[in-house]
Amino acid sequence: MALVELRNVSKIYHVGDEEIRALDNVTLDIHGGEFISIIGPSGSGKSTLMHILGCLDSPTHGTIELDGTMIHHATPVQLAGIRNRKIGFVFQFFNLLPKLNVLQNVELPMVYSGVSAKERRLRALEALKMVTLENRAKHRPLQLSGGQQQRVAIARALVNNPKIVFADEPTGNLDSHTGEAILDLFRKLSEEGRTIALVTHDPEIAAVTPRRIEIRDGKVALQVDPKLAGLDRAPVAAEAPPPANPAA
């Protein structure tokens, strides 16, 4: 069974008399331990798909199963609980609270989970070790570089040991060198068995993941399966010449 199963999922908005299908009959599976990208231009529906996969929104039609739980009819309160227990988020602009230090920012998801203060501290420090920032635990976010702030955001996303992490344009606010370091960190986390979905408009970023899901006009336009990765870019072999005619 897949970790996430979407079946015939649509998200429809009405603006006056106009019907807008942000997602149109999407069927999709994500398996545990996968490292995937969801790619598409602005307005393609990729952000709507992430919001539904991440329990930030509910579909108009269709079914969604996450880790064995049917969530398409969940209430906002139920969705909030599922997000806290099973999903981690990393955003382009980090979304760290400037008045809290690094350790306190990483602890936040556990505050909402009711974890004791002692356990929060231990788990937050362990998450910071994963991203090699334990020596910055007492710093405020604005005392860190952009790359360091994003690593703090990744630690915060991991601290509740989620089933899946969604990274929405995670390198969009970073220089190219720092962005590559963040992508390397996601690769490392994937190799450790984490399930990670990058959401991006950039083909170069999407190319780092073994599986790519392209969204256009609210539909899945293309999928590159891990076993076929790279074949879409492989050159076409030259046609072999005909055998020589022995009678010539």
N, C-alpha and C positions, 0 to 999 in steps of 0.2 A: 504494500500500500504506500502511495506517495505521501510525503509530509504535508503537501498542500495540493488539493484537487479543486479546480474550478470546472464547472460544467454549464455551458450555455449561459454565461454571465453577461448581462447587459446593464449599463447605467444610462438612464435616459433623463434628460432635463427638458423642461418646457419653458421657453422664453416667448411670452405672448402666445401666438398661434403656432409657433415653430417648435418642432421636436428635434432635440439635439441628442444624438446617440454617442456619448463619450466613449462607451464600450459597446460593442455590437456582437453578442453571441460568442464570447470567448470561452474556449475550452483549453485547459492548461494544467499540467502536473509539474510540481517541483519536488524532487526527492531529497531526503536527508543527506547532508554532506556535499550537495552540489554547490558549485560556484558559477553563477549565471549572471548575465546582463540582460536588462530590459532596455531596448534602445528605440528611439523614435524622435522625430522632429517635434518642435513646439506645436501643441494642439493635436498630437497624434493619439492621445489617450493613455500614454505611458504613466503619467502621474496619477490619473484616475485609477489605473490598474494597481499601482503601488498602494494607493489609499485603501482600496478594497482588500488587497492581499494583507495589508498591515492593520486591518481592523480599525481604520480611521473613518471608514464609510461603509455603507451597506449597498448591495446591488439592487437594481429595480427588479430584475428577473434572474433566475438561475440559482445554482447551489454552490456553496463553498464549504469544504471540509479542511480543517487545520488540525493536524496531529490527532486525528480521530474524532474531532468535535465538529458538528455542523454549526456554522456560525452565521449563515446568511440571514437568519431571522433574529439574531441576538439584539438585545436592547443596547442603547448607548452605555449603560452601566456595565452590562456584561462584556461588551467589547472593550471597555477600559480595563477590566480585569484580565481579559485575554491578552491584551497588548502588554500589560505589565509583566505577566508571567511567561509569555511565550515569544515575544517579539522585541527586537532591539532596533533602534533607528540611529542613523548617522546622517547629518544634513550638511549642505554646502556651507552654511554660515555658523556651524558648530553648535549654536544654541546653548552655550554655557552661561550660567548666571554669574555676572561679574562681581557681585558682592560676596560670593562664596569662594573658598579656596578650591584647589583641584580635587582634594580628597572629598570634600563636601559635595561637589558637583557629581562625582562618581557615585557617591552614596545615595543620591536622590531617588533612583528607582526603588531602592530597598526601603526607603522611608515609607513610600506608598504601599509597600508589601507587608509592612508591620514587622520587619526584621529588627532585632535588638541592636542597640547602639554598638555594643562590642562586636557582634557578628558583622554589622555593616562596615566597621573599620577594617576588620580582617579581610573581608571579601573585596573591599575597594582597593586596599593596598595590593592584593593579589592581582586584581585586574590592571592596576597601574604597572605592575611588574611585567605583565604580558606585552605592554607597549613601551617598556623601558623608561617609565617616567616616575618611578617611585620616589626619586630624589627631588621631584617637583611638587610633592603632595601638599605643601603648605603655601605654594605660590597662588596668586590670583590669576585668572585667565589672561588678563591684559598684560601680565608680566611674561607671557609665553609667546613664542613665534606662532604663526598660523599653522604650521605643521604640527607643532606640539599641542596646540588647542584641538586640532582634529584627532590626534591620538588620544587625548583625554576623552573626547566625544566617543571614540571607539571603545575605550575602557568602560565608559558609562553604559554603552549599548550591550556590552558583554557581561556586566556584573551580575545580572540575574540569570545567567546561563540560558539565554533564549534559544528557542528552537530554530529561529531564522533571524538574520540581521539584514535590514534594508538600508542601503547606502545611496542617498539621493544626491547625485552630482557631487560626490565627496571630495573631488579635486578641483571643483570649479572656482574656488576662491584661493587657490594656491598656485605658486609658480611651478613650472614644469618639473624641475628637479624634486621639489618637495612632493608634488603630486605623484611622481613615480615611486617615491619612498612609501607613500600611503598605499598605493596599489600593491607594492611588494608586501606590506603588512597584511593586506587582505589575502594575498596568495598564501602567505604563511599560515594564517588562521584557517584558510580552506584546507590546507594540507593536514591541519590538526583535526579536521572533521567537522568544522563549523559550516553551517549552511548560510551562504551569503548571496544576496541579489544586489547587483549594482544597477542603478537607474541612471541613464545618461542619454545625451543627444550626440555624443562624440564617438564615432566609429573606432578611433584609436584606443579609447578606454574600453569599449565593449570587446575589442579584440583580445584583451588579456584574459578573458573568461573562456573556459572550454565550451560553454553553451551560450548561445545568443538568441534572444527572442525579439524580433523586430515588430513593433506596433505601428500600424498606419491606419488612419481613419477609423480608429476604434477596434480594429481587427488584428489578429496575429497574421502578419504578412509573410513572415519567414522565420523558421527555426533552424539553427545549426546545432546538431546533436554532438555530444562529446566524441563519439566514435567517428564522426565525419568532420570534425573541426579541421579547418585548413583546406578541405577539398574544394570549397567554393572559390578559393584563391589559387588553386593549383593550375599550372599552365596545361593547355590541351596538348596531348602528345601529337607529334607529327605523324601523318599517315605513312605507313610503311610502303615502300615502292613495290610494284608488282613483280613477281618472280620473273627471272629472265626466261625468254623463249628459247629452248634448246635447238629449235629448228631454225632460228634466225641466223 
